């Protein structure tokens, strides 16, 4: 195939893709589509429902089913479709299933233990475990909310962060400052929990 033929083929493909996107567009100019994320969003939904006192058995069951549907054959969860196992995602999914009364299985527990459990997880996972009374707030890196007062010209400023990072770090700093706990009554010491 010549360069001209290849360019023509590319042009046709771009045209078809553009036509399809325009077909899917609402007359008012926007698109509707399913927003997907990894299993952490499902687990964290359950965590927040618990913290806010809004849990119910039917929602627990539905969230547990969704988590089980995303579990990989090796008993772990990943951050993206067909990605490698992720410790923090697996811990959050495991804890959410336990909260819903579902056993995640020995493969899941073995993976979490082998990878170091909660002590080796990301800061967000530790924050959720602290919210649930399973990790001490004092063992989480401090994020002082006063950092918002630093001007953009300071050596460190929240305004140097990407938009998504600001939307995460600022609320997290407030949660860290308040250190709320809504205890769950399950034993997570097998995965490195340190109930406060």
C-alpha positions, 0 to 999 in steps of 0.5 A, spaced: 500 500 500 502 506 498 503 512 502 497 516 499 493 509 499 494 509 507 493 516 508 486 515 504 484 509 508 486 513 515 482 519 512 476 514 511 477 511 518 477 518 521 471 520 517 467 514 519 469 515 527 467 522 526 460 520 523 459 515 528 460 520 534 456 525 531 450 520 530 451 518 538 451 526 540 444 528 543 441 534 539 443 539 545 450 537 543 452 532 549 454 525 549 451 520 554 455 514 556 457 509 561 462 512 566 466 506 568 472 505 573 475 500 577 473 496 583 475 501 588 469 505 586 464 500 588 468 498 594 469 505 596 461 506 595 460 501 600 465 504 605 462 511 604 455 508 605 457 505 612 461 512 614 454 516 613 450 510 616 446 509 609 447 502 608 442 497 607 442 489 605 440 490 598 445 495 596 450 491 600 448 485 595 448 489 589 455 492 590 458 485 592 455 482 586 459 487 582 465 486 585 465 479 584 463 480 577 470 484 576 474 479 580 480 475 576 481 468 576 487 469 581 482 472 586 485 479 585 482 485 582 486 490 577 486 497 576 484 496 569 480 491 564 485 485 564 491 489 568 495 486 573 493 485 580 493 491 584 494 490 592 490 496 594 484 495 589 484 488 592 484 490 599 478 495 598 474 489 594 476 484 600 474 489 605 467 491 602 466 484 601 467 482 608 462 488 610 457 485 605 458 478 609 461 475 603 467 471 603 472 473 598 476 466 598 483 464 600 486 466 593 484 473 595 487 473 602 493 469 600 495 474 595 494 480 600 498 477 605 504 475 600 504 483 598 504 485 605 497 487 606 494 494 609 501 497 611 503 496 603 497 499 600 496 506 597 495 512 602 487 512 599 486 505 602 489 507 608 485 513 609 479 508 608 481 503 613 482 509 618 475 511 616 473 504 618 477 504 624 482 499 621 488 503 621 490 509 625 490 516 622 497 517 626 500 512 621 498 516 615 502 522 612 499 528 614 496 533 609 494 539 612 488 543 610 492 550 611 496 548 605 490 551 601 492 558 604 499 558 600 499 563 594 501 560 587 507 563 587 510 559 594 515 553 593 509 549 594 502 550 592 496 546 591 495 550 584 501 547 582 497 540 582 493 538 576 485 539 577 484 532 579 489 532 584 487 538 587 480 535 587 483 529 591 488 532 596 484 538 598 478 534 601 483 528 603 486 534 607 480 536 611 478 528 612 485 527 615 484 534 619 478 531 622 480 524 623 473 521 623 471 513 624 465 509 623 468 502 626 466 496 622 465 490 626 469 485 622 476 483 624 481 485 618 488 483 622 489 477 618 491 483 612 495 487 617 489 492 620 491 496 626 485 497 629 485 504 633 
